[in-house]
Every structure is written in structure tokens, then in C-alpha cells.
Amino acid sequence: MAFCRIPGANMQATQPTFFKQGPKPLTRVLIFSTLSVALLVGDAYYQMLARVREQISVLLYPLQWVATAPVNAALEASSFLQRQTELIAENRQLNDERLLAQGQAMRLKALEAENAHLRALKQASEHQPRQSQLSKILYNGRDPFGAKLVVDLGERAGVKEGQIALDASGVVGQVVRVQPMTSEVRLISDRGHMVPVMVERNQLRTVVYGSGRQNLLEVRNMPPNADIKAGDVLITSGIDGIYPPGLPVAVVSKVERTAGSAFARIQCKPLAGIDQHRFLLLMNPPATLPPYPETSPTPKPKGH
Amino acid sequence: MPISRQMLRPVGGGFIFMSFICAMLINLLPWQVTSVNFAPDFVALLIIYWTLNQPRRFGIAWAFTLGLLMDVADGNLLGQHALAYSIIAYLTLSRQRQIAVFPFWQQALITLALLLLAQSIMLLIHLLMGAQFIGWSYFAGSLLAAFLWPPLSNLMIMYQRKDVPDEL
């Protein structure tokens, strides 16, 4: 914009440059500040700028790709140069494991067939195996206020809002914003992010809250006498309709029961390597839950 | 030596554009979570640099546009970088004639103040939206960026210094 409004050479020839500044900077800054604030308000409270964001993100995708390409290339090169002997040893070991796994797989197949039969009998859809996609992490969101990742699959790859992100050891987060080429994953450690969980040991239902990127997760509002102790594993309970049941989320690392307070202070460590991997599995959300019965009181607020 | 006392050849729009492409690339690098606070914001740094040295070609409108790009790239609230960048571009512009003749180390101090201001604006927006203060290490990147100012300025005018006096 500034390029076209102020033809530099022309002005220099006709006017003493010292006095000339173009349109007043103050008016310009006022215009752009107002515009920014309007955008902020529009984005924060009305979410009406999704289209704008999508357009800009397509523009940015080549840059994002170039920025991450060298790192990926270096990682691939280093893995290519692994020593031969290591590979051979690993190969042998994997062969052994494969044999073992095949045996188990045979048993699993029988179980699966049985399971499918039972499921057909029960006509329940919530435990259907779901479609999932492997996606690569492009980068961490730079914003230190939230805990977000940007991954390399977007709308074009069929990613949808509400999909959950997993790694090999547990839940990582949830897709919150989908752009044509990329999408944003909100980590479970993001402040205010809630996951409905239960204690694996005794099926005690509760909710685990994120409390900031580098902080541990928290279980709030549990009475001091609740049966929960350090070392308990929390798995998703599946009652929110977002996270399917049975996925490991966190392990309780500390339980403080202070005499004065109404609630126990329970801290948990996420099981998934939230800051460690380069690949995430995006899994489709469960099929829609049956509606609440009509006689029920107001529905409970759901965790997101 | 400040830029305004030297004989320099004009900067092309393409060079400015390329410098921002590079800055964006650095900002988009996959920073580790532990080091993300220390990563200097090169886009902000270059906005100050070009506003200071090419006030005719580079102004608040461009700062705003780049801010929008940064917002989308980071998945922030749309407009937080745009607001911060517009304001620092304006402040630079309003004292441009003074600051441009300062030696680099003084410019670095001013840059530090401007970058801290930009971060404070973003912090304020987050606080207004209900976030909690995340500790003083949030400002570490600006400190680092200010240290980078003199080498960056030298690097940028190296391009302009080439073979000018021969033609005169």
C-alpha cells in the first residue's frame, strides 16, 4: 500500500523532502489500530474471521513448509546414516517380534470376529474402530500463552474440527482449527483444556484440566477423601462424546490433602510425549451420541 | 556509523520483500518449547529497521499486514501482532529523523524499548482476554533481538554499500 501511495523519486524532485511525510502517520496508525482492535474483538468473541484466516494460511503454507524442510531433511539424513550393524541387529529382533505378534494377531482376529458379532447383537456404535490419519507436526505455536501445535494436514486431507490427536502412549490434544493445508491442535496442557477421565484402578470419574504449557495437569474439585493416589493412571471416560473411552491421558504424580481446603490438590503428568514427537495420529471423533432423554434436567456442561 | 551519513545506493522493493521472507522463515522455524521465549521476533526487528531507514517505502500499512500474517502463522487472536506492529512502526516513524542518525548501540536501546512495548501490548491483550501472566522470561526474546540490532544493521547496509562512490 505504502508503495503505491508515495512515489519516492517524484516527491524528491519537486519538494523539499524534509517537510514531506505523506499522509499523517498519526491518522494512519489510528486507522490501523482501530482495524486491529476490530479484528481482535471479531476474532475473540464472534469467530467470524475463519475465511480470512484460511486465505492467509494458504499464502503462508509454502513458507511453513520451507522453514521445516531443512530440519526434516537433517533428521532423515542422520537416520539414513545409522550404522549397518545396528540395523541388522534391529532387523533380527524385529523378526522375532513379528513372529510373536503374528501369533497374537491370529488370536486377535478370532476375537475381532467375535467382537463384531457381539457388537452387531448389541447395535452399539461407540466402539467402532475409527478412521485415523498420521500427521506431521510442523511447529509449535510461538504464542507462549497457549499450548498449540500446527500439523501438516488440513481440510484437504479431510481433517475436521474435534478430531483428537494421539501419540503412541496417550492423548495429546484435540484439533481446534482447520485450515486448507494445516490445522491447529490444542494440547491437553493448554490452560483450561478439560478432558473427562476416570481412574483406571477404580473407575472413579473426574475431569483433568490443563494449566499451561510447562505445567502439570490438574484434577480439581475432588474431595480430600477421594480414592485417588500417586501412580494412578487416568484414562478417558468417553462421556463427553469427544474423546473415545479407554485412552490413557495422564498419571497422577502428586496428591496433596491439606486440612483447611475443601478439595484435594491433585497433579498429573501427561502420558503422551506432548513436546517430543514429530508425528501425531488424528482420530475421528465418536459417532454422535444419542440425545439426552427429554425428562432429564439441564444437560451438564461438556468438556472440550 | 549511522546509515544516514553514508553514501548508499537505493534499496529495491525486492530486497525489502526478500528480507521479510527470510524473517518469516526464521520465525516459523520449529522452535522448541523451552527456547520459544528466547527466539527473537525477526519480523518486528525488520519492521523497525525498514521504518527507520526507508520511511517512504515502508510504513504502518505494511507493518499491519505483516502482523496479520504472524497472527495466522501462530494461530493467535487475529490482530494482536497487527496492533503491536502498527504501533511500533508509528512510534519509529514519529521520531525517525532523530533515531536514524544515532549510532547503532543507541538505536539498539530504542529497539529494545519498542520491542518490549510490542510484547507488552500483546501481553495486555492476552490479560484482557483472561489469560494469566506467564513470567518475565516472556520478554527475553526482545533482549536478544536488541543485541542483534548492530550486527543486523551492518549486515543490511553491506548490501547497499557496494560500488557506489565509483560512479560519482
Contacts between the chains, C-beta under 8 A, distances in Angstrom:
chain1	res1	chain2	res2	distance
A	1	B	61	4.0
A	1	B	62	7.1
A	1	B	65	7.8
A	2	B	56	7.8
A	2	B	57	6.5
A	2	B	58	6.4
A	2	B	59	4.2
A	2	B	60	7.8
A	2	B	61	5.1
A	2	B	62	5.9
A	3	B	13	6.3
A	3	B	57	6.3
A	6	B	56	5.4
A	6	B	57	7.5
A	8	B	56	4.7
A	8	B	57	6.5
A	11	B	56	7.6
A	21	B	55	7.8
A	22	B	56	7.4
A	22	B	59	7.7
A	25	B	59	7.4
A	25	B	60	6.5
A	25	B	90	5.5
A	25	B	93	4.7
A	25	B	94	6.0
A	26	B	90	7.3
A	26	B	94	7.7
A	28	B	59	6.9
A	28	B	60	4.7
A	28	B	61	7.0
A	28	B	90	7.3
A	29	B	60	5.4
A	29	B	86	5.7
A	29	B	87	6.5
A	29	B	89	7.6
A	29	B	90	3.6
A	32	B	60	5.4
A	32	B	61	6.9
A	32	B	63	7.8
A	32	B	64	4.4
A	32	B	82	7.3
A	32	B	83	7.9
A	32	B	86	4.2
A	33	B	83	5.9
A	33	B	86	5.8
A	33	B	87	6.6
A	35	B	64	7.0
A	35	B	79	7.8
A	35	B	82	7.5
A	36	B	64	7.0
A	36	B	67	7.3
A	36	B	79	4.3
A	36	B	80	7.7
A	36	B	82	4.4
A	36	B	83	3.5
A	36	B	86	6.3
A	37	B	79	6.9
A	37	B	83	6.6
A	38	B	79	7.6
A	39	B	68	7.8
A	39	B	78	4.8
A	39	B	79	3.3
A	39	B	82	6.7
A	40	B	77	5.6
A	40	B	78	7.0
A	40	B	79	4.0
A	40	B	80	6.4
A	40	B	83	7.0
A	40	B	125	6.5
A	42	B	78	7.5
A	43	B	77	5.2
A	43	B	78	4.0
A	43	B	79	6.4
A	44	B	77	5.6
A	44	B	129	5.9
A	49	B	78	5.3
A	52	B	78	7.1
A	53	B	72	5.5
A	53	B	78	6.4
A	56	B	68	6.4
A	56	B	69	6.3
A	56	B	72	4.3
A	57	B	72	5.3
A	57	B	73	7.9
A	59	B	69	7.6
A	60	B	24	8.0
A	60	B	28	7.9
A	60	B	69	6.4
A	60	B	72	6.2
A	60	B	73	5.4
A	63	B	21	7.2
A	63	B	24	5.3
A	63	B	25	6.1
A	63	B	28	5.8
A	63	B	73	7.8
A	64	B	28	5.5
A	64	B	73	7.1
A	66	B	25	6.1
A	67	B	25	4.9
A	67	B	26	7.8
A	67	B	28	3.9
A	67	B	29	5.1
A	67	B	30	7.3
A	68	B	28	7.7
A	68	B	29	7.6
A	68	B	30	5.6
A	71	B	29	7.5
A	71	B	30	5.8
A	137	B	30	7.6
A	138	B	30	7.0
A	139	B	28	6.4
A	139	B	29	7.1
A	139	B	30	4.0
A	139	B	31	7.0
A	140	B	30	6.8
A	140	B	31	6.2
A	140	B	32	7.5
A	140	B	33	5.7
A	140	B	36	6.3
A	141	B	74	5.4
A	141	B	75	5.1
A	141	B	76	7.7
A	142	B	27	7.0
A	142	B	31	6.7
A	142	B	36	5.7
A	142	B	39	7.1
A	142	B	74	4.9
A	143	B	74	5.1
A	143	B	75	7.0
A	143	B	76	5.1
A	144	B	36	6.2
A	144	B	37	5.9
A	144	B	134	5.5
A	144	B	138	5.8
A	145	B	126	4.9
A	145	B	131	4.8
A	145	B	134	6.2
A	146	B	75	7.9
A	146	B	131	8.0
A	148	B	75	5.3
A	150	B	75	6.6
A	177	B	75	6.6
A	184	B	75	4.7
A	191	B	131	7.2
A	191	B	132	7.1
A	212	B	132	7.6
A	212	B	134	7.1
A	213	B	33	6.3
A	214	B	33	7.2
A	275	B	32	7.6
A	275	B	33	5.0
